Amino acid sequence: MNIDFYKMSGSGNDFILIDNRDKKLNRYDLSQLAISLCRPKYSVGADGLIIIEESKEFDFKWRFYNADGTEAEMCGNGARCAARLAYTLGICKNKLSFETKAGIIRAEVEGGLVKVEMPNPREIQLNKTLKIGNKEIILHYINTGVPHAIIFPENDLEDIDVKRIGREIRFHPHFHPAGTNVDFVKRIEENSIKIRTYERGVEDETLSCGTGAVAASLICHCLDMVGPPVRVYTKGGENLEVSFGKRGGDFEDVFLKGEARLIYQGKLFEEALK
């Protein structure tokens, strides 16, 4: 196999990135490749796999796979990592644009900080009641490239069983068949929130989620809790910044900014796929 890869971290979300502009991965089932490579302890281990490919119109095209092999339309932290790697490899200048299944994403690299334009949100639904077991909970829904259910728990975030409750909501029939990410959110001070996220595809809590940070910020704004820019404190301890504008009742110019770390470069061997 002997394929170069890069390991990167976006605020605690870790990814395997491979430059596939020479089409060296075309003989592999990319979904199965993601499952194999993302396994912790047995292979490289990561929250997702990012494939960079040639684009006829833009700086590059990406394909993003969750750790379970599902292909996702968008990943905010992954997009920031892809932008920084592309700039580092000389694929593009520090201001760039690339293709995703969620549309064209613009980005700007400023050293280790990367700002990416997120898809305009859609399907915003506030104050929905969902029955979980014998309890009814109030949640809010928004699609920021991928679906997110937002919950404002009464308890402290550290006391929430994110994996159990998140899984119940993620697989709830109401969200069938696509499922949803689940974000538990607290407003902690003016224009600042704290978040914990259960990620669909990873099927566990992650240290950070870019689309979740955006989703939570926009829902909080809809509920008159914050204004832009919003500082988002993640489980991993790093902060993200979400900025946006509004035209009438619609959001526009939604940006996510934060650190994207280039951790190491290595080579994959066939045994990584066992």
VOBA-1610 file (N, C-alpha, C; in pm, whole numbers, padded with zeros to 5 digits, always signed):
BEGIN
Met+00085-00119+00000Met+00000+00000+00000Met+00089+00125+00000Asn+00165+00148+00109Asn+00267+00253+00113Asn+00214+00388+00066Ile+00105+00434+00127Ile+00041+00560+00089Ile+00064+00665+00197Asp+00104+00785+00156Asp+00123+00895+00251Asp-00011+00940+00308Phe-00011+00973+00436Phe-00129+01031+00498Phe-00085+01137+00597Tyr-00179+01219+00638Tyr-00154+01324+00736Tyr-00256+01311+00847Lys-00212+01333+00969Lys-00303+01333+01084Lys-00319+01477+01130Met-00444+01521+01143Met-00471+01658+01183Met-00579+01660+01291Ser-00582+01771+01365Ser-00681+01790+01469Ser-00744+01928+01456Gly-00876+01931+01457Gly-00949+02056+01456Gly-01025+02069+01587Ser-00964+02136+01684Ser-01026+02158+01816Ser-01066+02029+01885Gly-00988+01922+01864Gly-01017+01795+01930Gly-01081+01692+01839Asn-01137+01733+01726Asn-01180+01640+01622Asn-01056+01596+01546Asp-01025+01467+01541Asp-00905+01425+01468Asp-00941+01353+01339Phe-00857+01375+01237Phe-00885+01326+01103Phe-00761+01269+01038Ile-00784+01173+00950Ile-00682+01122+00859Ile-00708+01188+00724Leu-00606+01250+00666Leu-00621+01317+00537Leu-00526+01254+00435Ile-00576+01229+00315Ile-00496+01170+00208Ile-00515+01253+00082Asp-00403+01293+00020Asp-00405+01363-00107Asp-00422+01260-00218Asn-00540+01257-00278Asn-00570+01156-00380Asn-00580+01217-00520Arg-00511+01327-00542Arg-00518+01388-00675Arg-00456+01299-00782Asp-00369+01207-00741Asp-00311+01112-00838Asp-00396+00985-00849Lys-00511+00980-00782Lys-00609+00871-00792Lys-00556+00737-00740Lys-00459+00742-00649Lys-00401+00617-00599Lys-00498+00536-00514Leu-00604+00603-00462Leu-00702+00533-00378Leu-00819+00477-00458Asn-00820+00498-00587Asn-00937+00461-00667Asn-00964+00311-00669Arg-00866+00230-00635Arg-00888+00085-00633Arg-00948+00037-00502Tyr-00966+00129-00407Tyr-01020+00093-00276Tyr-01166+00135-00263Asp-01239+00060-00183Asp-01372+00102-00138Asp-01348+00204-00027Leu-01376+00332-00055Leu-01340+00439+00038Leu-01417+00429+00169Ser-01540+00381+00164Ser-01617+00362+00286Ser-01550+00260+00377Gln-01512+00147+00321Gln-01445+00044+00399Gln-01307+00090+00444Leu-01241+00170+00359Leu-01110+00225+00396Leu-01122+00311+00521Ala-01227+00393+00527Ala-01249+00478+00644Ala-01271+00394+00769Ile-01354+00290+00758Ile-01380+00204+00873Ile-01250+00143+00925Ser-01167+00095+00833Ser-01042+00029+00872Ser-00943+00127+00934Leu-00921+00241+00870Leu-00819+00334+00915Leu-00857+00409+01041Cys-00986+00432+01061Cys-01030+00513+01176Cys-01040+00435+01306Arg-01018+00304+01302Arg-01027+00224+01424Arg-00913+00258+01519Pro-00943+00305+01641Pro-00835+00330+01737Pro-00772+00199+01783Lys-00645+00205+01813Lys-00565+00094+01865Lys-00528-00009+01757Tyr-00617-00035+01660Tyr-00587-00134+01557Tyr-00532-00070+01429Ser-00556+00059+01411Ser-00506+00128+01293Ser-00470+00271+01334Val-00478+00365+01243Val-00439+00502+01276Val-00530+00560+01384Gly-00661+00541+01367Gly-00758+00594+01462Gly-00791+00739+01434Ala-00920+00770+01419Ala-00963+00908+01392Ala-01114+00915+01396Asp-01165+01038+01400Asp-01309+01061+01390Asp-01359+01053+01246Gly-01267+01070+01150Gly-01310+01067+01011Gly-01193+01064+00915Leu-01224+01034+00790Leu-01126+01026+00682Leu-01161+01132+00577Ile-01062+01212+00538Ile-01081+01317+00438Ile-00995+01286+00317Ile-01060+01281+00201Ile-00990+01255+00075Ile-00990+01383-00007Ile-00872+01429-00049Ile-00859+01547-00133Ile-00841+01504-00277Glu-00925+01556-00366Glu-00922+01518-00507Glu-00916+01642-00596Glu-00889+01620-00724Glu-00884+01730-00821Glu-01023+01788-00844Ser-01028+01918-00871Ser-01151+01986-00910Ser-01125+02063-01037Lys-01220+02062-01128Lys-01204+02134-01255Lys-01224+02284-01239Glu-01302+02324-01139Glu-01337+02466-01125Glu-01281+02532-01001Phe-01252+02453-00896Phe-01212+02511-00768Phe-01075+02457-00728Asp-01026+02498-00612Asp-00891+02458-00573Asp-00878+02308-00553Phe-00981+02246-00498Phe-00983+02101-00486Phe-01124+02056-00454Lys-01143+01926-00450Lys-01270+01865-00411Lys-01240+01771-00294Trp-01332+01761-00201Trp-01309+01668-00091Trp-01422+01566-00084Arg-01388+01453-00022Arg-01486+01354+00019Arg-01459+01325+00166Phe-01566+01328+00245Phe-01551+01310+00389Phe-01628+01187+00435Tyr-01558+01100+00510Tyr-01619+00979+00562Tyr-01609+00977+00714Asn-01722+00949+00779Asn-01720+00927+00923Asn-01649+00797+00955Ala-01620+00778+01083Ala-01548+00658+01126Ala-01625+00530+01097Asp-01758+00538+01085Asp-01837+00418+01056Asp-01852+00393+00906Gly-01784+00473+00824Gly-01787+00453+00680Gly-01893+00530+00605Thr-01981+00599+00676Thr-02084+00678+00608Thr-02020+00806+00554Glu-02064+00845+00434Glu-02012+00967+00373Glu-02101+01084+00414Ala-02040+01189+00468Ala-02115+01304+00518Ala-02103+01422+00422Glu-02206+01506+00422Glu-02207+01621+00334Glu-02106+01725+00378Met-02089+01743+00509Met-02009+01853+00559Met-01954+01820+00697Cys-01841+01879+00731Cys-01782+01871+00864Cys-01702+01999+00884Gly-01744+02083+00976Gly-01681+02213+00993Gly-01535+02204+01033Asn-01503+02122+01134Asn-01365+02109+01178Asn-01281+02037+01073Gly-01340+01941+01005Gly-01269+01873+00897Gly-01239+01967+00781Ala-01333+02055+00751Ala-01313+02152+00643Ala-01195+02244+00675Arg-01183+02284+00801Arg-01071+02369+00839Arg-00938+02295+00824Cys-00936+02168+00861Cys-00814+02089+00846Cys-00778+02070+00698Ala-00878+02041+00616Ala-00853+02021+00473Ala-00797+02148+00410Ala-00851+02263+00449Ala-00804+02389+00394Ala-00658+02415+00431Arg-00624+02389+00559Arg-00486+02414+00600Arg-00389+02319+00531Leu-00427+02191+00518Leu-00338+02096+00453Leu-00318+02133+00305Ala-00426+02168+00237Ala-00415+02205+00096Ala-00322+02324+00078Tyr-00332+02422+00167Tyr-00242+02537+00160Tyr-00098+02494+00190Thr-00079+02409+00289Thr+00054+02362+00327Thr+00121+02286+00212Leu+00042+02209+00138Leu+00096+02128+00027Leu+00112+02208-00102Gly+00073+02336-00098Gly+00087+02419-00218Gly-00021+02398-00321Ile-00130+02334-00281Ile-00241+02312-00373Ile-00313+02443-00403Cys-00311+02536-00307Cys-00385+02660-00321Cys-00317+02771-00242Lys-00367+02893-00259Lys-00320+03006-00179Lys-00396+03007-00047Asn-00367+03107+00037Asn-00428+03106+00169Asn-00576+03141+00166Lys-00625+03198+00056Lys-00768+03216+00035Lys-00810+03120-00074Leu-00905+03032-00043Leu-00934+02920-00132Leu-01082+02885-00129Ser-01120+02798-00220Ser-01256+02744-00222Ser-01250+02600-00271Phe-01337+02515-00215Phe-01335+02375-00254Phe-01475+02316-00253Glu-01489+02205-00326Glu-01618+02139-00344Glu-01647+02040-00231Thr-01771+02045-00180Thr-01819+01944-00088Thr-01961+01905-00131Lys-02015+01801-00070Lys-02152+01762-00101Lys-02254+01863-00048Ala-02208+01951+00042Ala-02295+02056+00094Ala-02284+02184+00013Gly-02201+02183-00092Gly-02183+02302-00175Gly-02037+02348-00174Ile-02014+02465-00228Ile-01880+02521-00236Ile-01847+02592-00105Ile-01730+02559-00049Ile-01687+02616+00078Ile-01567+02708+00054Arg-01578+02832+00101Arg-01466+02925+00097Arg-01392+02920+00230Ala-01261+02940+00225Ala-01181+02934+00347Ala-01065+03030+00339Glu-01012+03064+00456Glu-00893+03149+00465Glu-00804+03095+00575Val-00676+03075+00540Val-00578+03020+00633Val-00491+03133+00685Glu-00483+03146+00817Glu-00401+03249+00882Glu-00309+03179+00981Gly-00199+03123+00932Gly-00111+03044+01018Gly-00182+02918+01060Gly-00196+02896+01192Gly-00266+02777+01241Gly-00415+02796+01252Leu-00462+02920+01233Leu-00605+02947+01239Leu-00665+02940+01100Val-00784+02880+01093Val-00853+02868+00965Val-00998+02910+00983Lys-01045+02994+00892Lys-01184+03036+00890Lys-01251+02981+00766Val-01363+02912+00785Val-01434+02854+00671Val-01578+02906+00667Glu-01625+02928+00546Glu-01765+02966+00528Glu-01850+02840+00534Met-01952+02842+00616Met-02039+02726+00631Met-02162+02741+00541Pro-02225+02630+00505Pro-02349+02640+00427Pro-02454+02719+00504Asn-02534+02796+00433Asn-02644+02865+00499Asn-02738+02762+00561Pro-02780+02783+00685Pro-02863+02682+00754Pro-03001+02670+00691Arg-03062+02555+00713Arg-03197+02532+00662Arg-03275+02446+00762Glu-03403+02435+00738Glu-03491+02348+00817Glu-03491+02384+00967Ile-03485+02513+00998Ile-03483+02554+01139Ile-03621+02529+01201Gln-03621+02456+01312Gln-03745+02426+01385Gln-03719+02448+01534Leu-03798+02535+01594Leu-03779+02568+01735Leu-03886+02503+01823Asn-03844+02469+01946Asn-03937+02423+02049Asn-04023+02305+02006Lys-03955+02200+01964Lys-04022+02076+01927Lys-04022+01980+02046Thr-04132+01910+02067Thr-04141+01813+02177Thr-04115+01673+02122Leu-04024+01602+02188Leu-03990+01466+02147Leu-04001+01375+02268Lys-04068+01262+02252Lys-04084+01168+02363Lys-03970+01067+02361Ile-03896+01063+02471Ile-03786+00969+02488Ile-03821+00881+02608Gly-03858+00756+02582Gly-03903+00669+02690Gly-04032+00725+02748Asn-04031+00750+02879Asn-04149+00805+02946Asn-04141+00957+02965Lys-04036+01018+02908Lys-04017+01161+02928Lys-04034+01236+02796Glu-04079+01359+02807Glu-04085+01448+02692Glu-03978+01555+02707Ile-03903+01580+02599Ile-03799+01681+02604Ile-03826+01786+02495Ile-03780+01907+02522Ile-03791+02015+02425Ile-03658+02026+02352Leu-03663+02024+02221Leu-03541+02040+02144Leu-03565+02133+02026His-03456+02172+01963His-03459+02259+01847His-03379+02191+01737Tyr-03418+02214+01613Tyr-03355+02142+01501Tyr-03305+02242+01398Ile-03189+02211+01340Ile-03132+02293+01234Ile-03037+02208+01152Asn-03028+02237+01023Asn-02932+02169+00936Asn-02826+02270+00895Thr-02702+02247+00938Thr-02590+02336+00905Thr-02492+02265+00812Gly-02547+02193+00716Gly-02468+02106+00629Gly-02493+01962+00664Val-02515+01937+00792Val-02563+01808+00844Val-02665+01840+00952Pro-02754+01747+00986Pro-02861+01777+01082Pro-02813+01780+01227His-02874+01871+01304His-02841+01882+01447His-02967+01906+01528Ala-02980+01831+01638Ala-03083+01856+01738Ala-03016+01924+01857Ile-03072+02037+01901Ile-03013+02117+02008Ile-03099+02105+02132Ile-03034+02075+02247Ile-03104+02061+02374Ile-03037+02152+02477Phe-03118+02220+02558Phe-03067+02301+02667Phe-03104+02232+02799Pro-03015+02148+02849Pro-03048+02069+02970Pro-03052+02157+03095Glu-03134+02115+03191Glu-03141+02186+03319Glu-03018+02159+03404Asn-02965+02039+03395Asn-02847+02003+03474Asn-02720+02062+03413Asp-02613+02060+03491Asp-02483+02101+03441Asp-02441+02007+03328Leu-02373+02061+03228Leu-02334+01979+03114Leu-02248+01861+03154Glu-02166+01877+03257Glu-02078+01768+03298Glu-02155+01651+03357Asp-02280+01673+03394Asp-02361+01566+03453Asp-02446+01491+03350Ile-02436+01533+03223Ile-02518+01473+03118Ile-02453+01345+03065Asp-02532+01240+03051Asp-02484+01117+02988Asp-02501+01135+02836Val-02403+01201+02776Val-02414+01241+02636Val-02429+01121+02543Lys-02353+01015+02569Lys-02358+00900+02479Lys-02495+00832+02483Arg-02550+00812+02602Arg-02677+00741+02614Arg-02793+00824+02558Ile-02805+00948+02606Ile-02917+01032+02563Ile-02901+01070+02417Gly-02776+01102+02377Gly-02752+01137+02238Gly-02788+01024+02144Arg-02755+00903+02183Arg-02785+00787+02098Arg-02936+00766+02085Glu-03010+00785+02196Glu-03155+00768+02191Glu-03220+00868+02094Ile-03170+00990+02095Ile-03225+01092+02005Ile-03177+01070+01863Arg-03050+01038+01847Arg-02993+01017+01713Arg-03070+00909+01636Phe-03111+00802+01705Phe-03180+00691+01639Phe-03332+00696+01659His-03384+00808+01709His-03528+00819+01731His-03601+00811+01597Pro-03717+00744+01592Pro-03792+00734+01466Pro-03824+00869+01402His-03834+00974+01483His-03864+01107+01428His-03758+01152+01328Phe-03633+01106+01348Phe-03523+01148+01261Phe-03484+01040+01160His-03560+00934+01155His-03533+00825+01062His-03557+00873+00918Pro-03478+00830+00817Pro-03368+00732+00829Pro-03230+00795+00849Ala-03217+00926+00824Ala-03083+00987+00824Ala-03024+00999+00963Gly-03111+01012+01067Gly-03060+01036+01201Gly-03017+01181+01218Thr-02960+01212+01332Thr-02918+01349+01360Thr-02803+01351+01459Asn-02721+01455+01453Asn-02627+01484+01560Asn-02706+01546+01675Val-02652+01538+01796Val-02723+01590+01912Val-02627+01677+01994Asp-02667+01802+02019Asp-02583+01897+02092Asp-02651+01938+02222Phe-02575+01932+02331Phe-02621+01976+02462Phe-02552+02109+02491Val-02630+02214+02517Val-02577+02350+02513Val-02614+02428+02639Lys-02520+02511+02684Lys-02544+02605+02794Lys-02489+02742+02754Arg-02567+02847+02779Arg-02514+02983+02768Arg-02441+03013+02897Ile-02313+03053+02887Ile-02234+03072+03007Ile-02204+03218+03037Glu-02202+03302+02937Glu-02183+03445+02955Glu-02226+03515+02826Glu-02214+03647+02823Glu-02260+03721+02706Glu-02191+03670+02579Asn-02272+03628+02482Asn-02224+03582+02352Asn-02125+03466+02362Ser-02139+03384+02466Ser-02054+03266+02483Ser-02139+03148+02526Ile-02110+03033+02468Ile-02183+02912+02503Ile-02085+02797+02523Lys-02133+02694+02591Lys-02057+02571+02610Lys-02136+02458+02548Ile-02065+02360+02489Ile-02134+02258+02411Ile-02069+02121+02430Arg-02153+02018+02431Arg-02108+01879+02420Arg-02191+01814+02310Thr-02127+01731+02228Thr-02192+01680+02108Thr-02179+01529+02094Tyr-02293+01466+02063Tyr-02295+01327+02018Tyr-02298+01332+01865Glu-02197+01271+01802Glu-02186+01280+01655Glu-02234+01153+01587Arg-02328+01172+01499Arg-02374+01066+01409Arg-02255+01021+01324Gly-02239+00892+01306Gly-02127+00841+01226Gly-02010+00801+01312Val-01978+00881+01414Val-01880+00841+01514Val-01949+00755+01619Glu-02078+00785+01643Glu-02165+00717+01739Glu-02110+00724+01881Asp-02064+00843+01914Asp-02013+00868+02049Asp-01997+01018+02065Glu-01965+01061+02186Glu-01932+01201+02206Glu-01795+01230+02146Thr-01780+01345+02082Thr-01651+01389+02031Thr-01608+01513+02109Leu-01480+01543+02103Leu-01427+01657+02178Leu-01469+01790+02118Ser-01510+01787+01991Ser-01554+01910+01926Ser-01632+01873+01801Cys-01718+01964+01758Cys-01795+01944+01634Cys-01821+02081+01574Gly-01763+02106+01457Gly-01775+02237+01395Gly-01917+02272+01353Thr-01983+02179+01283Thr-02122+02207+01243Thr-02212+02218+01364Gly-02177+02146+01473Gly-02254+02156+01596Gly-02236+02290+01664Ala-02112+02343+01661Ala-02086+02475+01717Ala-02167+02581+01643Val-02172+02568+01511Val-02250+02662+01431Val-02400+02646+01460Ala-02445+02522+01464Ala-02587+02495+01489Ala-02631+02553+01623Ala-02552+02528+01726Ala-02586+02578+01859Ala-02587+02730+01864Ser-02490+02792+01799Ser-02482+02938+01798Ser-02602+03000+01729Leu-02642+02943+01616Leu-02754+03000+01542Leu-02886+02980+01615Ile-02904+02863+01675Ile-03027+02840+01752Ile-03031+02934+01873Cys-02917+02951+01941Cys-02913+03043+02054Cys-02947+03185+02011His-02903+03223+01893His-02938+03357+01842His-03088+03366+01814Cys-03144+03259+01756Cys-03289+03257+01730Cys-03369+03274+01858Leu-03313+03226+01970Leu-03381+03233+02099Leu-03339+03357+02179Asp-03272+03453+02112Asp-03230+03580+02175Asp-03136+03559+02292Met-03049+03458+02282Met-02954+03430+02390Met-02815+03487+02363Val-02777+03499+02235Val-02643+03547+02199Val-02651+03629+02071Gly-02544+03703+02047Gly-02527+03775+01921Gly-02388+03747+01866Pro-02365+03772+01737Pro-02235+03741+01678Pro-02128+03845+01712Pro-02001+03802+01715Pro-01956+03663+01702Pro-01977+03586+01833Val-02003+03458+01819Val-02029+03373+01935Val-01904+03289+01965Arg-01861+03292+02090Arg-01749+03207+02131Arg-01805+03076+02185Val-01754+02966+02131Val-01805+02833+02166Val-01695+02756+02239Tyr-01723+02716+02363Tyr-01629+02637+02443Tyr-01660+02489+02422Thr-01562+02415+02374Thr-01583+02274+02339Thr-01537+02182+02450Lys-01578+02057+02441Lys-01539+01955+02538Lys-01387+01937+02541Gly-01323+01956+02426Gly-01178+01939+02418Gly-01099+02053+02479Gly-01167+02161+02519Gly-01099+02271+02586Gly-01060+02385+02494Glu-01071+02367+02361Glu-01039+02474+02267Glu-01165+02551+02231Asn-01146+02675+02189Asn-01259+02761+02157Asn-01275+02778+02006Leu-01399+02788+01966Leu-01432+02818+01826Leu-01507+02950+01822Glu-01499+03018+01709Glu-01572+03143+01691Glu-01668+03128+01574Val-01794+03162+01598Val-01897+03154+01493Val-01949+03296+01468Ser-01937+03340+01343Ser-01989+03471+01304Ser-02093+03452+01195Phe-02185+03547+01185Phe-02291+03536+01087Phe-02363+03670+01073Gly-02437+03682+00964Gly-02524+03797+00942Gly-02665+03749+00917Lys-02757+03843+00906Lys-02896+03808+00876Lys-02952+03906+00774Arg-03027+03851+00682Arg-03100+03933+00585Arg-03247+03896+00599Gly-03324+03989+00654Gly-03461+03954+00687Gly-03460+03851+00798Gly-03523+03738+00776Gly-03522+03631+00876Gly-03424+03521+00846Asp-03342+03539+00742Asp-03251+03433+00699Asp-03108+03464+00738Phe-03035+03359+00780Phe-02893+03372+00810Phe-02812+03376+00680Glu-02701+03449+00682Glu-02609+03451+00570Glu-02468+03478+00622Asp-02370+03454+00536Asp-02229+03477+00572Asp-02195+03411+00704Val-02221+03282+00713Val-02193+03205+00835Val-02050+03152+00827Phe-01967+03187+00927Phe-01827+03145+00927Phe-01791+03078+01059Leu-01703+02979+01048Leu-01649+02908+01163Leu-01498+02927+01164Lys-01443+02972+01278Lys-01299+02999+01288Lys-01242+02928+01409Gly-01125+02870+01390Gly-01056+02803+01500Gly-00924+02746+01454Glu-00855+02682+01547Glu-00724+02625+01517Glu-00737+02492+01445Ala-00650+02470+01347Ala-00639+02342+01277Ala-00494+02297+01285Arg-00468+02190+01358Arg-00331+02147+01385Arg-00287+02036+01290Leu-00170+02054+01231Leu-00107+01949+01150Leu-00017+01870+01243Ile-00057+01746+01275Ile+00010+01669+01381Ile+00128+01588+01328Tyr+00105+01505+01229Tyr+00216+01428+01173Tyr+00183+01374+01035Gln+00288+01332+00966Gln+00277+01267+00836Gln+00330+01126+00849Gly+00267+01031+00779Gly+00313+00893+00786Gly+00280+00818+00659Lys+00309+00688+00659Lys+00278+00602+00545Lys+00188+00489+00590Leu+00090+00459+00510Leu-00001+00348+00539Leu+00050+00221+00471Phe+00044+00110+00544Phe+00076-00020+00489Phe-00051-00105+00490Glu-00049-00212+00416Glu-00166-00298+00401Glu-00221-00347+00537Glu-00130-00364+00631Glu-00174-00414+00762Glu-00265-00315+00834Ala-00264-00188+00792Ala-00355-00088+00851Ala-00499-00119+00818Leu-00521-00203+00714Leu-00657-00235+00668Leu-00712-00362+00728Lys-00630-00437+00803Lys-00678-00565+00856Lys-00786-00546+00959
//
